[in-house]
Amino acid sequence: MTRAGSRRLAAVLSATLACVLVSACRTLPPATAPVADLGLTAPWPQRRALLQQLQTYECAGRVAVSAPGQGFNAQFVWRQTADSAQLNLRGPLGAGGLIVTASGAQLALRSIDGRQFDGDAARAELERAIGAPLPVTALGRWLLGVPQPGNAATELLALPVTGQPAQLGALEQQGWRVDYQPHSGVPRLITLTTGGTRVRLVVDRWEWM
């Protein structure tokens, strides 16, 4: 083979290898985020502890609120990061929605139209919107199907699904009753009631980060 022919063959082989490598990169499956340990097969006390220790997660779905003289439907996103949480409500609520941020005992609320509230003013504005005082920090644990640690709670276990340990069917805490539709992983349908206020949550998506 001539020197020119060798160069042409090397160029063809190099181009072919590059195409193979690009094709392989395109067909590699995307990396998947680690799945949180939900303790699905663990007895309830162990599963409760695992869920209460989860630090970072997100869920999204729909919410319907019914209170004396008022009510609304909206979309919601809940983001939990360590001791901080953010609740984003979008829909026919005030000027279109609001964002609630909780960090420890601190609470802040910002409406879509730019109004901002902090501390007691934020709690009062949230109560006006919901129709009852909503314990935002506890809500992050209620969404997971467990009580908020550090506060007294009454737990009502549901009848276990065949082959699985018992799970929480309802709980009472901080003046609210939280009912769960039977589920095999994390809750999908949750109903919160207190006085004449009912908050119905349908979770369409869970994400573990």
PLY file of the C-alpha trace (Angstrom):
ply
format ascii 1.0
element vertex 209
property float x
property float y
property float z
element edge 208
property int vertex1
property int vertex2
end_header
0.00 0.00 0.00
1.32 3.47 -0.88
1.98 6.12 1.75
-1.01 8.14 0.44
-3.23 5.08 0.66
-2.15 4.45 4.24
-3.02 8.00 5.19
-6.47 7.67 3.58
-7.11 4.38 5.43
-6.02 5.91 8.73
-8.36 8.87 8.17
-11.29 6.53 7.40
-10.61 4.41 10.49
-10.30 7.53 12.66
-13.63 8.91 11.36
-15.32 5.54 11.87
-14.06 5.29 15.45
-15.27 8.83 16.17
-18.76 7.95 14.88
-18.84 4.82 17.02
-17.83 6.79 20.12
-20.43 9.51 19.46
-23.10 6.88 18.87
-22.17 5.08 22.09
-22.37 8.33 24.04
-25.82 9.04 22.63
-27.15 5.60 23.49
-25.87 5.46 27.07
-28.80 5.53 29.52
-29.10 8.75 31.53
-27.80 8.67 35.09
-30.53 8.06 37.60
-30.77 9.79 40.96
-30.46 7.52 43.99
-33.81 6.41 45.36
-34.49 7.35 48.95
-34.79 4.56 51.49
-38.52 4.59 52.23
-38.45 1.47 54.37
-41.27 -0.08 52.38
-40.81 -3.52 53.95
-39.90 -2.30 57.43
-42.23 -2.35 60.46
-44.02 0.95 61.00
-41.78 2.36 63.80
-38.67 1.82 61.65
-40.33 3.18 58.52
-41.57 6.25 60.39
-38.03 7.00 61.56
-36.61 6.64 58.03
-39.21 8.99 56.54
-38.80 11.56 59.31
-35.05 11.67 58.61
-35.37 12.42 54.89
-33.70 15.77 54.27
-34.10 16.65 50.59
-37.07 15.91 48.37
-39.66 17.51 46.15
-43.26 16.76 45.29
-45.79 18.45 43.04
-49.47 18.12 42.32
-52.84 19.75 42.83
-54.60 21.18 45.85
-58.24 22.02 46.53
-59.10 24.16 49.56
-62.59 24.47 50.99
-63.24 26.82 53.90
-66.29 28.73 55.20
-67.14 31.36 52.61
-64.15 30.62 50.37
-62.32 27.99 48.39
-59.91 27.57 45.51
-58.04 25.06 43.38
-54.34 25.42 42.58
-51.19 23.63 41.60
-48.49 23.18 44.23
-44.81 22.36 44.46
-43.14 21.47 47.76
-39.34 21.61 48.03
-37.61 20.39 51.17
-33.90 21.02 51.83
-32.66 20.09 55.28
-34.53 22.39 57.71
-35.80 24.74 55.00
-38.96 24.28 52.95
-40.73 26.14 50.19
-44.39 25.83 49.20
-45.30 27.27 45.83
-49.02 27.67 45.09
-50.18 28.69 41.63
-53.78 29.14 40.57
-56.80 31.36 41.14
-55.47 32.51 44.51
-55.23 36.25 45.07
-53.13 37.61 42.22
-52.36 34.13 40.88
-50.38 32.43 43.60
-47.94 32.71 46.44
-44.63 31.33 47.68
-44.21 30.37 51.34
-40.73 29.79 52.75
-40.16 28.24 56.16
-36.84 27.84 57.96
-37.10 26.69 61.53
-39.50 29.05 63.29
-39.11 31.71 60.59
-41.79 32.12 57.95
-41.93 34.36 54.90
-44.62 34.75 52.26
-44.41 36.40 48.86
-47.37 36.85 46.55
-47.02 36.67 42.79
-47.81 40.39 42.56
-44.76 41.20 44.70
-46.25 41.72 48.17
-44.04 40.32 50.94
-44.80 39.29 54.51
-42.61 37.96 57.32
-43.19 36.31 60.69
-46.65 36.83 62.18
-47.75 38.86 59.16
-46.89 35.92 56.90
-48.81 33.50 59.13
-51.83 35.81 59.12
-51.75 36.15 55.33
-51.45 32.38 54.86
-54.33 31.80 57.26
-56.43 34.31 55.32
-55.68 32.45 52.08
-56.21 28.93 53.44
-58.98 29.65 55.92
-57.12 28.22 58.92
-53.62 28.41 60.45
-51.51 25.92 58.50
-48.38 24.51 60.21
-46.06 24.74 57.22
-43.11 22.89 58.78
-45.32 19.96 59.77
-46.82 19.84 56.28
-43.48 18.67 54.89
-43.67 15.52 57.06
-47.40 15.01 56.56
-46.80 14.86 52.81
-44.43 11.93 53.43
-47.05 10.15 55.52
-45.53 10.66 58.98
-46.07 13.02 61.93
-43.82 16.01 62.54
-41.12 14.98 65.07
-41.15 16.78 68.39
-44.92 17.40 68.49
-47.51 15.14 70.11
-49.49 13.18 67.55
-52.13 10.47 67.43
-51.47 7.82 64.80
-54.13 5.58 63.28
-52.61 2.65 61.40
-54.45 1.31 58.37
-55.00 -2.38 57.79
-51.84 -3.71 56.14
-51.87 -4.63 52.47
-51.31 -8.36 51.96
-47.60 -9.09 52.24
-46.70 -5.61 53.51
-46.36 -4.15 57.02
-48.92 -1.69 58.36
-48.77 1.93 57.28
-50.29 5.17 58.53
-53.94 5.64 57.62
-54.48 8.91 59.48
-52.92 11.13 62.10
-53.98 14.00 64.33
-51.46 16.71 65.13
-51.40 20.44 65.86
-55.18 20.70 65.59
-55.36 19.02 62.16
-56.48 15.58 61.07
-54.59 14.12 58.12
-56.14 11.19 56.22
-54.31 9.08 53.65
-55.68 7.00 50.83
-54.06 3.52 50.96
-50.71 3.56 49.18
-47.75 1.24 48.67
-44.95 3.82 48.67
-45.45 7.46 49.57
-48.87 9.15 49.77
-50.66 10.25 46.62
-53.97 11.45 48.03
-54.02 13.37 51.33
-56.89 15.17 53.05
-56.26 17.70 55.82
-59.16 18.96 57.94
-59.51 21.34 60.84
-62.70 23.06 61.93
-64.59 23.92 58.74
-61.48 23.91 56.54
-60.52 21.04 54.25
-57.34 20.84 52.17
-57.21 18.05 49.63
-53.81 17.27 48.05
-53.19 15.04 45.03
-49.47 14.35 44.55
-48.61 13.69 40.89
-44.83 13.57 41.24
-42.22 12.69 43.86
-38.53 13.41 43.35
-35.63 12.42 45.61
-32.54 14.60 45.37
0 1
1 2
2 3
3 4
4 5
5 6
6 7
7 8
8 9
9 10
10 11
11 12
12 13
13 14
14 15
15 16
16 17
17 18
18 19
19 20
20 21
21 22
22 23
23 24
24 25
25 26
26 27
27 28
28 29
29 30
30 31
31 32
32 33
33 34
34 35
35 36
36 37
37 38
38 39
39 40
40 41
41 42
42 43
43 44
44 45
45 46
46 47
47 48
48 49
49 50
50 51
51 52
52 53
53 54
54 55
55 56
56 57
57 58
58 59
59 60
60 61
61 62
62 63
63 64
64 65
65 66
66 67
67 68
68 69
69 70
70 71
71 72
72 73
73 74
74 75
75 76
76 77
77 78
78 79
79 80
80 81
81 82
82 83
83 84
84 85
85 86
86 87
87 88
88 89
89 90
90 91
91 92
92 93
93 94
94 95
95 96
96 97
97 98
98 99
99 100
100 101
101 102
102 103
103 104
104 105
105 106
106 107
107 108
108 109
109 110
110 111
111 112
112 113
113 114
114 115
115 116
116 117
117 118
118 119
119 120
120 121
121 122
122 123
123 124
124 125
125 126
126 127
127 128
128 129
129 130
130 131
131 132
132 133
133 134
134 135
135 136
136 137
137 138
138 139
139 140
140 141
141 142
142 143
143 144
144 145
145 146
146 147
147 148
148 149
149 150
150 151
151 152
152 153
153 154
154 155
155 156
156 157
157 158
158 159
159 160
160 161
161 162
162 163
163 164
164 165
165 166
166 167
167 168
168 169
169 170
170 171
171 172
172 173
173 174
174 175
175 176
176 177
177 178
178 179
179 180
180 181
181 182
182 183
183 184
184 185
185 186
186 187
187 188
188 189
189 190
190 191
191 192
192 193
193 194
194 195
195 196
196 197
197 198
198 199
199 200
200 201
201 202
202 203
203 204
204 205
205 206
206 207
207 208
